[in-house]
Amino acid sequence: MTKVKRTYQPITSKNIYQAYELLLDRKLISFPLTQEGRAKIEAIVANINNSYFGTEIYTTIEEKAVAYLYFLIKDHPFTDGNKRTAILIFEVICDINDLNPDFNNFKLDQLAVFIEKIKDDNHQVIINSISNILFKFE
């Protein structure tokens, strides 16, 4: 499969807040969203969806989906439920953008734990690599 340019259906900070509230309402997490958490989410959404000097950092929908998974785990915007929220948002992005990640060799929760343990600061290379693995780019 090769990378195909499609129309990206983005999610907003509000969508992420709603997903977190859903997890909170279902008692899957224990703490409400803080103002600091909201600020981190705003920064994550801006970082992923905006261009800088006319250049997008994450050029494919697949990279954007993985970037949300990565940054919602690594930037730790929530007191509780960072991986759970990141997984939920990743699944929503994949669903609304018709993405089909390949999880034949591992599970999404295993990937989330792996991402949490990564110590390398080169997030763009990591996100690109994970995207290539999940979506089988050559």
C-alpha positions as a Python dict, from the first residue, in 0.01 Angstrom:
ca = {
    (1, 'M'): (0, 0, 0),
    (2, 'T'): (127, 348, -75),
    (3, 'K'): (41, 674, 92),
    (4, 'V'): (-270, 823, -68),
    (5, 'K'): (-369, 1187, -24),
    (6, 'R'): (-725, 1201, 113),
    (7, 'T'): (-933, 1467, 278),
    (8, 'Y'): (-857, 1472, 648),
    (9, 'Q'): (-1153, 1489, 887),
    (10, 'P'): (-990, 1654, 1190),
    (11, 'I'): (-1097, 1634, 1549),
    (12, 'T'): (-1102, 1933, 1779),
    (13, 'S'): (-1001, 2001, 2136),
    (14, 'K'): (-1370, 1989, 2222),
    (15, 'N'): (-1391, 1635, 2078),
    (16, 'I'): (-1105, 1527, 2302),
    (17, 'Y'): (-1269, 1688, 2606),
    (18, 'Q'): (-1591, 1503, 2524),
    (19, 'A'): (-1411, 1169, 2492),
    (20, 'Y'): (-1240, 1223, 2826),
    (21, 'E'): (-1572, 1318, 2989),
    (22, 'L'): (-1726, 1001, 2846),
    (23, 'L'): (-1456, 793, 3013),
    (24, 'L'): (-1507, 988, 3336),
    (25, 'D'): (-1887, 942, 3326),
    (26, 'R'): (-1838, 567, 3279),
    (27, 'K'): (-1600, 563, 3578),
    (28, 'L'): (-1313, 439, 3362),
    (29, 'I'): (-1102, 726, 3492),
    (30, 'S'): (-1115, 906, 3825),
    (31, 'F'): (-1026, 1273, 3787),
    (32, 'P'): (-1191, 1561, 3599),
    (33, 'L'): (-1004, 1753, 3332),
    (34, 'T'): (-797, 2042, 3466),
    (35, 'Q'): (-728, 2382, 3309),
    (36, 'E'): (-365, 2278, 3265),
    (37, 'G'): (-486, 1967, 3084),
    (38, 'R'): (-708, 2175, 2857),
    (39, 'A'): (-410, 2398, 2769),
    (40, 'K'): (-199, 2093, 2683),
    (41, 'I'): (-476, 1954, 2462),
    (42, 'E'): (-510, 2287, 2281),
    (43, 'A'): (-135, 2280, 2215),
    (44, 'I'): (-146, 1919, 2091),
    (45, 'V'): (-433, 1991, 1849),
    (46, 'A'): (-260, 2304, 1718),
    (47, 'N'): (71, 2122, 1677),
    (48, 'I'): (-82, 1837, 1478),
    (49, 'N'): (-329, 2028, 1261),
    (50, 'N'): (-148, 2355, 1186),
    (51, 'S'): (121, 2423, 931),
    (52, 'Y'): (439, 2610, 1011),
    (53, 'F'): (577, 2848, 751),
    (54, 'G'): (344, 2680, 500),
    (55, 'T'): (465, 2328, 578),
    (56, 'E'): (265, 2061, 756),
    (57, 'I'): (465, 1858, 1007),
    (58, 'Y'): (237, 1555, 975),
    (59, 'T'): (156, 1527, 608),
    (60, 'T'): (-70, 1222, 601),
    (61, 'I'): (-389, 1134, 784),
    (62, 'E'): (-213, 827, 919),
    (63, 'E'): (67, 1035, 1070),
    (64, 'K'): (-188, 1273, 1225),
    (65, 'A'): (-372, 979, 1384),
    (66, 'V'): (-48, 838, 1528),
    (67, 'A'): (59, 1187, 1640),
    (68, 'Y'): (-258, 1214, 1851),
    (69, 'L'): (-189, 873, 2003),
    (70, 'Y'): (173, 970, 2071),
    (71, 'F'): (120, 1319, 2216),
    (72, 'L'): (-184, 1236, 2428),
    (73, 'I'): (33, 970, 2593),
    (74, 'K'): (366, 1153, 2610),
    (75, 'D'): (246, 1505, 2700),
    (76, 'H'): (31, 1363, 2980),
    (77, 'P'): (-253, 1621, 2968),
    (78, 'F'): (-475, 1422, 3204),
    (79, 'T'): (-438, 1333, 3570),
    (80, 'D'): (-570, 987, 3486),
    (81, 'G'): (-648, 799, 3166),
    (82, 'N'): (-388, 933, 2923),
    (83, 'K'): (-342, 602, 2740),
    (84, 'R'): (-714, 518, 2748),
    (85, 'T'): (-806, 859, 2609),
    (86, 'A'): (-529, 843, 2348),
    (87, 'I'): (-648, 500, 2233),
    (88, 'L'): (-1009, 621, 2211),
    (89, 'I'): (-911, 931, 2011),
    (90, 'F'): (-689, 723, 1780),
    (91, 'E'): (-979, 485, 1714),
    (92, 'V'): (-1217, 775, 1646),
    (93, 'I'): (-974, 938, 1403),
    (94, 'C'): (-923, 607, 1225),
    (95, 'D'): (-1299, 549, 1207),
    (96, 'I'): (-1397, 892, 1073),
    (97, 'N'): (-1109, 890, 823),
    (98, 'D'): (-1157, 529, 703),
    (99, 'L'): (-815, 417, 827),
    (100, 'N'): (-748, 51, 894),
    (101, 'P'): (-439, 3, 1109),
    (102, 'D'): (-283, -343, 1110),
    (103, 'F'): (-281, -492, 1458),
    (104, 'N'): (-191, -848, 1359),
    (105, 'N'): (136, -850, 1555),
    (106, 'F'): (32, -655, 1867),
    (107, 'K'): (-262, -486, 2033),
    (108, 'L'): (-333, -114, 2056),
    (109, 'D'): (-294, -113, 2434),
    (110, 'Q'): (50, -276, 2393),
    (111, 'L'): (145, 0, 2149),
    (112, 'A'): (27, 263, 2399),
    (113, 'V'): (247, 115, 2673),
    (114, 'F'): (539, 100, 2428),
    (115, 'I'): (491, 468, 2336),
    (116, 'E'): (478, 563, 2704),
    (117, 'K'): (818, 399, 2761),
    (118, 'I'): (996, 559, 2463),
    (119, 'K'): (1282, 781, 2581),
    (120, 'D'): (1388, 916, 2239),
    (121, 'D'): (1301, 1284, 2183),
    (122, 'N'): (1279, 1259, 1803),
    (123, 'H'): (901, 1236, 1797),
    (124, 'Q'): (865, 1301, 1424),
    (125, 'V'): (1075, 997, 1333),
    (126, 'I'): (893, 783, 1591),
    (127, 'I'): (549, 893, 1467),
    (128, 'N'): (649, 832, 1105),
    (129, 'S'): (789, 487, 1190),
    (130, 'I'): (480, 380, 1385),
    (131, 'S'): (258, 511, 1105),
    (132, 'N'): (454, 308, 850),
    (133, 'I'): (422, -7, 1062),
    (134, 'L'): (52, 34, 1136),
    (135, 'F'): (-49, 129, 786),
    (136, 'K'): (208, -79, 591),
    (137, 'F'): (375, 191, 387),
    (138, 'E'): (676, 112, 178),
}
